[in-house]
Amino acid sequence: MSLPHQYIERISGAVKDEALFGDRLVRMVYSPLREKTPWLFRALTGARMSGLLAWFNYDAALASRVLGNEGFLKACGVDFEECLEAPADLDTARKVFERKILYWQCRPLAEEDGAVVSPADARVLVGSFAHQDRLFLKEKFFSFAELLGDRPSWRQTFAGGDFAVFRLTPDKYHYNHVPVSGQVVDVFDIEGDYHSCNPSAIVRMVTPFSKNRRVVTIIDSDVPGGSGVGKVAMVEVVALMIGEIVQCYSEQRYDNPQPVKPGMFLRAGSPKSLYRPGSSTDVLIFERGRITFADDLQNNQERCGVASRFASGFGKPLVETEVQVRSLIANRKPG
């Protein structure tokens, strides 16, 4: 019998049960199968199989007929009133996954001076690379030395800093938004695999996010009009059934989308990219001593009595908080 997985809903403070999509399959793939038949494990977590699963679940006629309807939307907790398109137009699973929302109405932007906002509707854990910090997590979700690829200068920039891991589940709104205002100084792709971001897979795989294919965007917020929290690395990580990360920055709503390039100024809260499709993860990394995470995220994370698979797997209280895109996750540290 599988362990349950719970998280804390930020708005209400309530403990919620997560219905993990494809949980039985994920537990099978990340069982001793990967040691006994490594060739099969590599095949199941490769680009070809990930693309095939995505096609079957989101594009095949059967999946479209079964999943692309109001019943599926309700089962996923999709709020019709948030959607830019009418429910009748969301007639395939892919359209549901790639839906746009009236974020300027239903996801208010935290506009405090020096605010860092959530890049996604997601479940978040926060941590630090500094040993003296109570949030210190030693390479549970990714290897810091590997996550940013072959970029020694960026590893040096972010050494000893803080990070936040945002886990997007398949039912979520899958546009990523900019976490801080600032100028893009670097953007690069890193090739890799397509491991699941199911909590069981993360615990068993160890550091999966630095093994998966990902896009890294470095934003300098210490520029005129910026958020003033130093350089921020935004790492968008593919997962099982995520075949593509489309860079499509729009300063106003979803109008005139542009690929993200060095030299661009990005405004906090604006749409930046879209995952196509499944579950996926964003990682934000900050320079040392530049931000302080919101108190509730830190307190929730250490809360006892919540059935978190991360807590069971890593041997310490480790509870996610469900946050909304554009909501406050951290503030600029004074001084």
ABEGO torsion letter per residue (X at the ends): XBBBBBBBBAAAGBBBBBBBBGAAAAAAAABAAAAABAAAAAAAABAAAAAAAAAAAAABAAAAAAABBAAAAAAAGBBAAABABBAAABABAAAAAABBBBAAAABBBBABBGBBBBABBBBBBBBBABAABAABBBGAABBAAAAAEBBAAAAAAABGBBBBBBBBBAABBABBBBABBEBBABBBBBBEBBBBABAAAAAAAEGAAAABBBBBBBBBABBBGBAGAEBBBBBBBBBBGBABBBBBBBABEABGBBBBBBGBBBBBGBBABBBOBEBBBBBBBBBBGABBBBAAAAAAAABBGBBBAAAAAAGBBBBBBBBBBGBBABBBBBX
